[in-house]
Amino acid sequence: MQKATATIPGAPPFPSQAALMSEMSDGAWGNRTWVEETLENHGFENVKIDVKLIDMEWSNVQELKDSIFPKMMSMAPAKIWSKDDYDKFGPLLAPALEKHLLGKYWKESPFQFEMVAIIATAKKPSL
């Protein structure tokens, strides 16, 4: 998103992943230790943390666009940019991202992204 946004003249920079996470949540949910300590501090027991590498694959850019663009475009910039910037540049984000992805992955080629997920399981003791 940062590279695609940088191609829009005058647009404010797209925030880093850390900035987005801090805006959408009040914690360090990308930090394994923080997640474990937070659950324990809230009274959970037998906290188990798994870090998984998840391969996301799309057959083409259109499939990716249809699956995640609407959610991504409504959440991230609306929370970070000013209303004026969002109104002015928000509609340009999806086309800029699509152009960036087409240039990088081509229109019909399958492509993958790797994502890291922190999966926590725990038990809340009975009262």
C-alpha contacts under 8 A as a table, 3 or more apart, distances in Angstrom:
res1	aa1	res2	aa2	distance
1	M	4	A	5.10
1	M	5	T	5.89
1	M	14	F	6.57
1	M	97	L	6.48
2	Q	5	T	5.19
2	Q	6	A	6.15
2	Q	13	P	6.69
2	Q	14	F	4.98
2	Q	15	P	7.08
2	Q	16	S	7.52
3	K	6	A	5.17
3	K	7	T	6.91
3	K	100	H	7.77
4	A	7	T	5.51
4	A	8	I	7.46
4	A	93	L	7.55
4	A	96	A	5.40
4	A	97	L	5.03
4	A	99	K	7.85
4	A	100	H	5.67
5	T	8	I	5.51
5	T	11	A	6.93
5	T	12	P	7.89
5	T	13	P	6.51
5	T	14	F	6.08
5	T	93	L	6.45
5	T	96	A	6.63
5	T	97	L	7.31
6	A	9	P	7.38
6	A	11	A	7.19
6	A	13	P	6.45
6	A	14	F	7.74
7	T	96	A	7.02
8	I	11	A	5.60
8	I	89	F	7.90
8	I	92	L	7.36
8	I	93	L	7.95
8	I	96	A	7.09
11	A	85	D	7.31
11	A	89	F	6.09
12	P	81	W	7.57
12	P	85	D	7.42
14	F	77	P	7.33
15	P	18	A	7.96
15	P	19	A	5.83
15	P	20	L	6.28
15	P	80	I	7.34
16	S	19	A	5.19
16	S	20	L	6.30
17	Q	20	L	5.09
17	Q	21	M	6.11
18	A	21	M	5.15
18	A	22	S	6.19
19	A	22	S	5.21
19	A	23	E	6.19
20	L	23	E	5.11
20	L	24	M	6.17
20	L	76	A	6.64
20	L	80	I	7.43
21	M	24	M	5.22
21	M	25	S	5.94
21	M	28	A	7.70
21	M	29	W	7.72
22	S	25	S	5.26
22	S	26	D	5.95
22	S	27	G	6.58
22	S	28	A	7.25
23	E	26	D	7.27
23	E	79	K	7.01
23	E	80	I	7.29
24	M	79	K	7.71
25	S	28	A	8.00
25	S	29	W	7.92
28	A	31	N	5.49
28	A	34	W	6.24
28	A	35	V	7.22
29	W	32	R	7.40
29	W	34	W	7.05
29	W	35	V	5.95
29	W	118	I	7.99
30	G	35	V	7.83
30	G	118	I	6.97
31	N	34	W	5.34
31	N	35	V	6.29
32	R	35	V	5.29
32	R	36	E	6.32
32	R	49	I	7.01
32	R	51	V	7.78
32	R	118	I	6.70
33	T	36	E	5.18
33	T	37	E	6.10
34	W	37	E	5.16
34	W	38	T	5.89
35	V	38	T	5.18
35	V	39	L	6.23
35	V	120	A	7.71
36	E	39	L	5.37
36	E	40	E	6.26
36	E	47	V	6.50
36	E	48	K	7.59
36	E	49	I	6.82
36	E	120	A	7.63
37	E	40	E	5.07
37	E	41	N	5.96
38	T	41	N	5.02
38	T	42	H	6.29
39	L	42	H	5.14
39	L	43	G	6.66
39	L	44	F	5.49
39	L	47	V	7.24
39	L	122	A	7.76
40	E	43	G	5.20
40	E	44	F	4.88
40	E	45	E	6.34
40	E	47	V	7.07
41	N	44	F	7.27
43	G	124	K	6.56
43	G	125	P	7.56
44	F	47	V	6.72
44	F	122	A	5.91
44	F	123	K	5.42
44	F	124	K	4.66
44	F	125	P	6.87
45	E	122	A	5.78
45	E	123	K	5.07
45	E	124	K	6.11
45	E	125	P	7.00
46	N	121	T	7.92
46	N	122	A	5.36
46	N	123	K	5.99
47	V	120	A	6.95
47	V	121	T	5.81
47	V	122	A	4.34
47	V	123	K	7.02
48	K	120	A	5.70
48	K	121	T	5.29
48	K	122	A	6.24
49	I	118	I	6.81
49	I	119	I	5.78
49	I	120	A	4.61
49	I	121	T	6.65
50	D	118	I	5.82
50	D	119	I	5.11
50	D	120	A	6.39
51	V	116	V	6.85
51	V	117	A	5.71
51	V	118	I	4.63
51	V	119	I	6.23
52	K	116	V	5.70
52	K	117	A	5.20
52	K	118	I	6.45
52	K	119	I	7.49
53	L	114	E	6.57
53	L	115	M	5.76
53	L	116	V	4.65
53	L	117	A	6.38
54	I	114	E	5.63
54	I	115	M	5.09
54	I	116	V	5.99
54	I	117	A	6.95
55	D	112	Q	6.49
55	D	113	F	5.94
55	D	114	E	4.69
55	D	115	M	6.45
56	M	112	Q	5.40
56	M	113	F	5.22
56	M	114	E	6.16
56	M	115	M	7.42
57	E	110	P	6.97
57	E	111	F	5.71
57	E	112	Q	4.34
57	E	113	F	6.57
58	W	61	V	7.22
58	W	63	E	6.19
58	W	64	L	5.93
58	W	110	P	5.59
58	W	111	F	5.73
58	W	112	Q	6.50
59	S	63	E	6.60
59	S	108	E	6.84
59	S	109	S	6.29
59	S	110	P	4.03
59	S	111	F	6.56
60	N	63	E	5.51
60	N	64	L	6.70
60	N	106	W	7.80
60	N	107	K	5.76
60	N	108	E	4.67
60	N	109	S	5.42
60	N	110	P	5.21
60	N	111	F	7.04
61	V	64	L	5.11
61	V	65	K	6.00
61	V	98	E	7.17
61	V	101	L	6.81
61	V	102	L	6.72
61	V	105	Y	7.72
61	V	106	W	7.52
61	V	107	K	5.59
61	V	108	E	6.89
61	V	109	S	7.91
62	Q	65	K	4.89
62	Q	66	D	6.05
62	Q	107	K	7.54
63	E	66	D	5.22
63	E	67	S	6.14
64	L	67	S	5.16
64	L	68	I	6.07
64	L	69	F	7.31
65	K	68	I	5.82
65	K	69	F	5.01
65	K	70	P	7.85
65	K	98	E	7.34
66	D	69	F	6.22
66	D	70	P	7.32
67	S	70	P	7.49
68	I	71	K	5.68
68	I	72	M	6.03
69	F	72	M	5.09
69	F	73	M	5.73
69	F	94	A	6.82
70	P	73	M	5.34
70	P	74	S	6.23
71	K	74	S	5.31
71	K	75	M	6.14
72	M	75	M	5.39
72	M	76	A	6.01
73	M	76	A	6.23
73	M	77	P	6.64
73	M	78	A	7.83
73	M	90	G	7.40
73	M	93	L	7.33
73	M	94	A	7.12
74	S	77	P	6.98
74	S	78	A	6.20
75	M	78	A	5.71
75	M	79	K	6.38
76	A	79	K	5.57
76	A	80	I	6.47
77	P	80	I	5.11
77	P	81	W	5.43
77	P	86	Y	6.50
77	P	90	G	7.05
78	A	81	W	5.88
78	A	82	S	7.56
78	A	83	K	7.23
78	A	86	Y	6.03
78	A	90	G	7.97
81	W	84	D	7.98
81	W	85	D	5.89
81	W	86	Y	5.78
82	S	85	D	5.19
82	S	86	Y	6.07
83	K	86	Y	5.01
83	K	87	D	5.99
84	D	87	D	5.15
84	D	88	K	6.08
85	D	88	K	5.07
85	D	89	F	5.68
85	D	90	G	7.26
86	Y	89	F	5.37
86	Y	90	G	4.67
86	Y	91	P	7.97
87	D	90	G	5.72
87	D	91	P	7.32
88	K	91	P	7.11
89	F	92	L	5.28
89	F	93	L	6.72
90	G	93	L	5.44
90	G	94	A	7.98
91	P	94	A	6.76
91	P	95	P	7.92
92	L	95	P	5.68
92	L	96	A	6.19
93	L	96	A	5.12
93	L	97	L	6.03
94	A	97	L	5.13
94	A	98	E	6.02
95	P	98	E	5.05
95	P	99	K	6.11
96	A	99	K	5.16
96	A	100	H	6.17
97	L	100	H	5.01
97	L	101	L	6.10
98	E	101	L	5.13
98	E	102	L	6.00
99	K	102	L	5.10
99	K	103	G	6.13
100	H	103	G	5.19
100	H	104	K	6.23
101	L	104	K	4.98
101	L	105	Y	5.63
101	L	106	W	7.05
102	L	105	Y	5.30
102	L	106	W	4.41
102	L	107	K	5.38
103	G	106	W	5.79
105	Y	109	S	6.33
105	Y	110	P	7.75
105	Y	111	F	6.66
106	W	109	S	5.75
